[in-house]
Amino acid sequence: MIFTAPLDETLVWHEGRAVSRAGFLHAAQQLARRLPSASYCINLCNSRLAFMLGWVAAALAEQVTLLPPNQTEGAVAKIAAAHSNAITLDDNCLHQLDWHTPASADLEPDARRVMAMLYTSGSTGAPVAHAKTWQALSRTGDLDAARFVHDRPVNLVATVPGQHMFGLQTTLLLPFRSHCAIHDSRPFFPADVRHALESVPEPRALISTPAQLRVCLATGVRLPAVQFVLSATAPMPRELAARAESFWATEVLEIYGSTEAGTMATRRTTQSDYWQLLPGASIERQADGSVFHALHLPDPLPLTDHIELHGRREFRLLGRASDLVKIAGKRAALGDLTQTLLDIDGVEDGAVFLPPGADRTAALVVTRTLTPAQILDSLVLHIDPVFLPRPLLIVNRLPRNEVGKLTQDALQAVLQSAR
């Protein structure tokens, strides 16, 4: 079955009204009959309701949903060129659907059938496609539901797109596999986040990223009561999580995962540096790194992060292998250098990176009060001078993608433009 909750429960809050699971299924069946014949469906919907509806309708029409890493013209064109027999779906799919007639029964997809193709973000290279069966996807939703919401009917508001694995898990699979409902919007500005949360009843939860949460805290936006804040896409500094918990009187929870595996482990950031593996998961240390095992994954997954195991159920992240740089015979992690930069009072956002072919780091910084010289004076107190970023450029904003990640190509483009 697609849903684990009764069909009469709310699935989506859309334009101030509740859309039940039964009403949603009937609309999805209507949309499936309208879809042109094709093997693939590129889902570009921004509306949560449209995205979920298109996803289920494509499955009913026996089409594999393609989820691009971003919605730039180039990224979509590449996917379309690689899948010639594909249609494209956007928010217009909501038009002229009957929402008043409920479906009488749930749907039961073939567990072994490939339902979607997700692409990695490209933050460490070219995006790579990964096929997802309904068995793997539904199991991911079940694990997230058991870890975060149990049997609670939490109303979710998310700032992340559904096309990313973190967004797919939390805005589609989590509502499908629990009693949760999702708000239709995808708020960006802090005031919009507050408004979306105010638009749904308690209990509520906010799904976001460290970059977005940092902006919300910097603006001082007050949120209505939220049960928890769920974050992913990058490890969150404990200081940022503590500020969020104190300011919004909530709990900050994190997911450690990937496009390939979905959720692998979780933690409450302020309580521990160690991540707790999900049930049925384990990590095996090997000579050349670590491998993740899970019951719902067909094959073991090599990890790109260095980890330190703590017993059988916990581990600590030590950084990515690709994050380590060596300059003048000395080593440092770019993530640690970036965090040192972000800890400086007056720095609103920033990133330290190593441009291709360069022999020293560079940095892009968002600040309204500091000069490059002042930032470097602060950095030299905490890091070895060989890792001081030069150039260090002040920019209006960083080129973050839809889930707050920074790709090497985007950083390099901004660096060259600013120069």
C-alpha positions as CSV (number, residue, x, y, z in Angstrom):
1,M,0.0,0.0,0.0
2,I,1.1,3.6,-0.6
3,F,-0.3,4.9,2.7
4,T,0.0,3.5,6.2
5,A,-2.7,5.9,7.6
6,P,-6.4,5.8,7.0
7,L,-7.6,7.3,3.7
8,D,-9.8,9.9,5.4
9,E,-6.8,11.5,7.2
10,T,-5.3,14.8,5.8
11,L,-2.3,14.4,3.5
12,V,-1.7,17.9,2.2
13,W,-2.7,21.4,3.4
14,H,-3.5,23.2,0.1
15,E,-4.7,26.8,-0.1
16,G,-6.1,26.8,3.4
17,R,-8.0,23.5,3.1
18,A,-7.2,19.9,3.9
19,V,-6.8,17.4,1.1
20,S,-7.4,13.8,2.3
21,R,-5.5,10.8,1.2
22,A,-8.7,9.5,-0.5
23,G,-9.3,12.7,-2.4
24,F,-5.6,12.8,-3.4
25,L,-5.8,9.2,-4.8
26,H,-8.8,10.0,-6.9
27,A,-7.1,13.1,-8.3
28,A,-4.0,11.1,-9.0
29,Q,-6.0,8.5,-10.9
30,Q,-7.6,11.3,-13.0
31,L,-4.2,12.8,-13.8
32,A,-2.8,9.4,-14.7
33,R,-5.4,9.0,-17.4
34,R,-4.4,12.4,-18.9
35,L,-0.7,11.8,-19.1
36,P,0.6,11.2,-22.6
37,S,2.1,7.8,-23.3
38,A,5.8,7.8,-22.3
39,S,8.3,5.7,-20.4
40,Y,9.5,8.6,-18.2
41,C,8.1,11.6,-16.5
42,I,10.4,14.6,-15.5
43,N,8.8,16.0,-12.4
44,L,9.5,19.8,-12.2
45,C,6.6,20.6,-9.8
46,N,7.3,23.1,-7.1
47,S,3.9,22.8,-5.3
48,R,4.1,19.9,-2.9
49,L,0.6,18.7,-3.9
50,A,1.5,18.8,-7.6
51,F,4.8,17.0,-7.0
52,M,3.2,14.2,-5.0
53,L,0.3,14.0,-7.4
54,G,2.6,13.8,-10.4
55,W,4.7,11.2,-8.8
56,V,1.8,8.8,-8.1
57,A,0.1,9.5,-11.4
58,A,3.3,8.6,-13.2
59,A,3.5,5.4,-11.3
60,L,-0.1,4.5,-12.2
61,A,0.8,5.2,-15.9
62,E,3.8,2.9,-15.5
63,Q,6.2,5.8,-16.0
64,V,9.5,6.2,-14.1
65,T,9.7,9.6,-12.4
66,L,13.0,11.5,-13.2
67,L,14.1,13.9,-10.5
68,P,16.8,16.4,-11.8
69,P,19.4,17.7,-9.3
70,N,18.2,21.2,-10.0
71,Q,15.8,23.0,-12.4
72,T,18.3,24.9,-14.5
73,E,17.6,24.7,-18.2
74,G,20.9,22.8,-18.7
75,A,20.3,20.2,-16.1
76,V,16.8,19.4,-17.3
77,A,17.9,19.4,-21.0
78,K,20.6,16.8,-20.2
79,I,18.1,14.5,-18.5
80,A,15.6,14.9,-21.3
81,A,18.3,14.1,-23.9
82,A,19.3,11.0,-22.1
83,H,15.6,9.8,-21.9
84,S,14.1,10.6,-25.3
85,N,10.7,9.0,-24.4
86,A,10.0,11.4,-21.5
87,I,7.3,13.9,-20.7
88,T,7.6,16.9,-18.4
89,L,5.2,17.8,-15.6
90,D,4.8,21.1,-13.8
91,D,2.4,22.8,-11.4
92,N,-0.2,23.1,-14.2
93,C,-1.1,19.4,-13.6
94,L,-3.4,20.6,-10.8
95,H,-5.8,22.3,-13.1
96,Q,-9.4,20.9,-13.5
97,L,-9.1,18.0,-11.2
98,D,-12.0,16.7,-9.1
99,W,-11.0,16.9,-5.4
100,H,-14.4,16.1,-4.0
101,T,-14.8,12.4,-5.0
102,P,-12.8,10.2,-2.7
103,A,-11.0,7.0,-3.8
104,S,-12.5,3.9,-2.2
105,A,-9.2,1.9,-1.9
106,D,-5.5,2.5,-1.5
107,L,-3.0,1.5,-4.3
108,E,-0.5,-1.3,-4.1
109,P,2.6,-0.7,-6.2
110,D,4.9,-3.6,-7.3
111,A,7.6,-3.5,-4.6
112,R,10.3,-4.4,-7.1
113,R,9.4,-1.9,-9.7
114,V,11.7,1.1,-10.3
115,M,9.6,4.2,-9.4
116,A,12.1,7.0,-9.6
117,M,15.5,8.0,-10.8
118,L,17.3,10.5,-8.4
119,Y,20.4,12.4,-9.3
120,T,23.2,13.4,-6.9
121,S,23.6,17.1,-6.3
122,G,27.0,17.3,-8.1
123,S,28.7,19.0,-5.2
124,T,31.7,16.7,-5.6
125,G,31.4,16.0,-9.4
126,A,28.9,15.4,-12.1
127,P,25.4,14.3,-11.0
128,V,24.9,10.6,-11.0
129,A,21.6,8.8,-11.4
130,H,20.3,6.2,-8.9
131,A,17.3,4.0,-9.5
132,K,14.8,3.6,-6.7
133,T,12.3,0.8,-6.3
134,W,9.1,1.2,-4.3
135,Q,10.5,-1.4,-1.8
136,A,13.5,0.8,-1.1
137,L,11.5,4.0,-1.0
138,S,8.7,2.8,1.2
139,R,11.2,1.2,3.6
140,T,13.0,4.6,3.8
141,G,9.8,6.3,4.7
142,D,8.9,3.7,7.3
143,L,12.3,4.1,9.0
144,D,12.1,7.9,9.0
145,A,8.5,7.7,10.4
146,A,9.6,5.4,13.2
147,R,12.6,7.5,14.1
148,F,11.0,11.0,14.0
149,V,7.2,10.9,14.4
150,H,6.2,7.5,15.6
151,D,2.3,7.6,15.5
152,R,2.0,11.4,15.9
153,P,0.0,13.3,13.2
154,V,2.6,16.0,12.8
155,N,2.0,18.8,10.3
156,L,5.2,19.4,8.2
157,V,6.5,22.6,6.6
158,A,9.6,22.2,4.4
159,T,12.0,24.6,2.7
160,V,13.6,21.9,0.5
161,P,12.6,20.7,-3.0
162,G,11.0,17.2,-3.4
163,Q,13.4,16.4,-6.2
164,H,16.3,16.0,-3.8
165,M,16.6,12.8,-1.7
166,F,16.2,14.6,1.6
167,G,13.2,16.4,0.2
168,L,11.6,13.3,-1.3
169,Q,12.0,11.4,2.0
170,T,10.5,14.1,4.2
171,T,7.9,15.8,2.0
172,L,6.5,12.7,0.1
173,L,7.6,9.4,1.7
174,L,7.2,10.6,5.3
175,P,3.6,11.8,4.8
176,F,2.9,8.6,2.8
177,R,4.2,6.3,5.5
178,S,2.9,8.0,8.6
179,H,0.0,10.1,9.9
180,C,1.8,13.3,8.9
181,A,0.5,15.9,6.5
182,I,2.6,18.4,4.5
183,H,2.0,22.1,3.8
184,D,1.8,22.7,0.0
185,S,4.3,25.6,-0.1
186,R,8.0,25.7,-0.2
187,P,8.9,28.9,1.8
188,F,12.2,30.6,1.2
189,F,12.2,33.9,3.2
190,P,12.1,33.6,7.0
191,A,8.7,35.5,7.1
192,D,7.3,33.0,4.6
193,V,8.5,30.1,6.8
194,R,6.7,31.6,9.8
195,H,3.5,32.1,7.8
196,A,3.5,28.6,6.5
197,L,3.9,27.2,10.0
198,E,1.1,29.4,11.3
199,S,-1.1,28.1,8.5
200,V,-1.2,24.5,9.9
201,P,-2.4,23.2,13.2
202,E,-0.2,21.9,16.0
203,P,1.8,19.8,16.3
204,R,4.2,21.2,13.7
205,A,7.7,20.4,12.5
206,L,10.1,22.4,10.2
207,I,12.2,20.6,7.6
208,S,15.2,22.7,6.4
209,T,18.9,22.9,6.0
210,P,21.7,24.5,8.1
211,A,22.1,27.3,5.6
212,Q,18.4,28.2,5.7
213,L,18.2,27.9,9.4
214,R,21.2,30.2,9.8
215,V,19.4,32.9,7.7
216,C,16.2,32.5,9.8
217,L,18.1,32.9,13.0
218,A,20.1,35.9,11.7
219,T,16.8,37.7,10.9
220,G,15.4,37.0,14.3
221,V,12.2,35.5,13.0
222,R,9.9,34.1,15.7
223,L,8.3,30.8,14.8
224,P,5.1,29.4,16.3
225,A,5.5,26.3,18.4
226,V,7.3,23.5,16.6
227,Q,7.8,20.0,17.9
228,F,11.2,19.6,16.2
229,V,13.4,21.0,13.4
230,L,14.8,18.3,11.0
231,S,17.9,19.2,9.0
232,A,20.2,17.5,6.5
233,T,22.4,18.1,3.5
234,A,25.4,19.1,5.7
235,P,26.4,18.5,9.3
236,M,25.1,21.3,11.5
237,P,27.5,23.0,14.0
238,R,26.4,22.4,17.5
239,E,26.4,26.1,18.2
240,L,23.9,26.8,15.4
241,A,21.6,23.9,16.7
242,A,21.8,25.3,20.3
243,R,20.8,28.8,19.1
244,A,17.8,27.3,17.2
245,E,16.7,25.2,20.1
246,S,16.9,28.1,22.5
247,F,15.3,30.7,20.3
248,W,12.5,28.6,19.0
249,A,12.0,26.3,22.1
250,T,12.3,23.2,20.1
251,E,14.6,20.2,19.3
252,V,17.0,20.1,16.4
253,L,17.4,16.7,14.8
254,E,19.7,15.7,11.9
255,I,19.8,13.1,9.2
256,Y,23.0,11.6,7.9
257,G,22.2,10.2,4.5
258,S,22.8,10.2,0.8
259,T,21.0,9.9,-2.5
260,E,22.1,6.3,-2.7
261,A,21.0,5.2,0.7
262,G,18.5,7.7,2.0
263,T,18.7,8.0,5.8
264,M,21.6,6.1,7.4
265,A,21.7,7.6,10.8
266,T,20.3,10.4,12.9
267,R,21.2,12.5,16.0
268,R,20.0,15.3,18.2
269,T,22.8,17.8,17.5
270,T,23.0,19.4,20.8
271,Q,23.1,16.1,22.7
272,S,25.9,14.2,21.0
273,D,28.6,14.3,18.3
274,Y,27.7,10.7,17.6
275,W,25.2,9.5,15.0
276,Q,22.8,6.6,15.8
277,L,22.3,4.1,13.0
278,L,18.8,3.1,12.0
279,P,17.5,-0.4,12.8
280,G,18.8,-3.0,10.4
281,A,21.8,-0.9,9.4
282,S,25.5,-1.4,10.1
283,I,28.9,0.0,9.1
284,E,31.8,-2.3,8.3
285,R,35.4,-1.0,8.5
286,Q,37.6,-2.0,5.6
287,A,41.2,-1.3,4.7
288,D,40.3,1.3,2.2
289,G,37.4,2.9,4.1
290,S,33.9,2.1,5.5
291,V,30.9,0.3,3.9
292,F,27.3,0.8,4.9
293,H,24.9,-2.1,5.0
294,A,21.1,-1.9,5.3
295,L,18.3,-4.5,4.9
296,H,16.5,-2.4,2.2
297,L,19.6,-1.8,0.1
298,P,20.5,-4.4,-2.6
299,D,24.2,-3.9,-2.2
300,P,26.7,-2.5,0.4
301,L,27.4,1.2,0.0
302,P,31.0,2.5,0.2
303,L,31.1,5.7,2.3
304,T,32.8,8.9,1.1
305,D,33.3,10.1,4.7
306,H,35.9,9.2,7.3
307,I,34.2,7.8,10.4
308,E,35.1,6.7,13.9
309,L,33.0,3.8,15.1
310,H,31.7,3.9,18.7
311,G,30.3,0.4,19.5
312,R,28.0,-1.2,17.0
313,R,25.3,1.4,16.7
314,E,27.1,4.8,16.8
315,F,29.8,6.7,14.9
316,R,31.4,10.1,14.6
317,L,32.1,11.9,11.4
318,L,35.7,12.9,10.8
319,G,35.1,14.6,7.4
320,R,35.0,13.7,3.8
321,A,38.1,12.2,2.0
322,S,37.6,14.8,-0.7
323,D,37.5,17.5,2.0
324,L,41.1,17.1,3.0
325,V,43.7,19.5,1.5
326,K,47.5,19.4,1.7
327,I,49.4,22.6,1.4
328,A,53.1,23.1,2.1
329,G,53.2,19.6,3.6
330,K,50.4,20.3,6.1
331,R,46.8,18.9,6.0
332,A,43.5,20.5,6.9
333,A,39.8,19.8,6.3
334,L,38.0,22.4,4.2
335,G,34.9,21.9,6.4
336,D,36.9,22.8,9.5
337,L,38.3,25.9,7.8
338,T,34.8,27.0,6.7
339,Q,33.4,26.5,10.2
340,T,36.2,28.7,11.6
341,L,35.2,31.3,9.1
342,L,31.5,31.1,10.0
343,D,32.3,31.4,13.7
344,I,33.6,35.0,13.2
345,D,31.1,37.6,14.4
346,G,29.8,39.5,11.4
347,V,30.2,36.7,8.9
348,E,26.7,35.8,7.7
349,D,27.7,33.0,5.3
350,G,30.9,31.8,3.7
351,A,32.9,29.0,2.2
352,V,36.6,28.1,2.1
353,F,37.5,25.9,-0.9
354,L,40.5,24.9,-3.1
355,P,40.1,26.0,-6.7
356,P,41.2,23.5,-9.3
357,G,44.9,23.6,-9.9
358,A,45.5,26.1,-7.1
359,D,48.2,25.8,-4.4
360,R,46.3,27.7,-1.7
361,T,42.7,28.0,-0.6
362,A,40.2,30.7,-1.6
363,A,37.1,32.0,0.2
364,L,33.8,33.7,-0.5
365,V,32.2,35.6,2.4
366,V,28.9,37.3,2.9
367,T,29.2,40.1,5.4
368,R,27.8,43.6,5.9
369,T,30.3,44.9,8.5
370,L,33.7,43.3,7.9
371,T,36.6,43.9,5.4
372,P,38.7,41.1,4.0
373,A,41.6,42.3,6.1
374,Q,39.6,42.1,9.3
375,I,38.4,38.5,8.5
376,L,41.9,37.4,7.8
377,D,43.1,38.9,11.1
378,S,40.5,36.8,12.9
379,L,41.3,33.6,10.9
380,V,45.0,33.8,11.6
381,L,44.3,33.5,15.3
382,H,42.8,30.0,14.8
383,I,44.3,28.4,11.7
384,D,47.8,27.8,10.3
385,P,48.8,30.7,8.0
386,V,49.4,28.3,5.1
387,F,45.6,27.7,5.0
388,L,44.6,31.4,5.0
389,P,42.4,31.9,2.0
390,R,43.8,34.2,-0.7
391,P,41.8,35.5,-2.5
392,L,39.1,36.2,0.1
393,L,36.3,38.0,-1.6
394,I,33.2,39.7,-0.2
395,V,30.0,38.7,-2.2
396,N,26.3,39.4,-1.8
397,R,25.4,35.8,-1.5
398,L,26.9,32.3,-2.1
399,P,25.8,30.3,-5.1
400,R,23.9,27.7,-3.0
401,N,21.6,25.3,-4.9
402,E,18.0,24.4,-3.8
403,V,19.1,22.4,-0.8
404,G,21.9,24.8,0.3
405,K,24.8,22.9,-1.2
406,L,27.8,24.5,-3.0
407,T,29.2,22.9,-6.1
408,Q,32.8,23.4,-7.1
409,D,31.7,24.7,-10.5
410,A,29.4,27.3,-8.9
411,L,32.1,28.5,-6.5
412,Q,34.7,28.8,-9.2
413,A,32.3,30.8,-11.4
414,V,31.6,33.3,-8.7
415,L,35.3,33.5,-7.9
416,Q,36.2,34.3,-11.5
417,S,33.4,36.8,-11.9
418,A,34.3,38.6,-8.7
419,R,37.9,38.8,-9.7
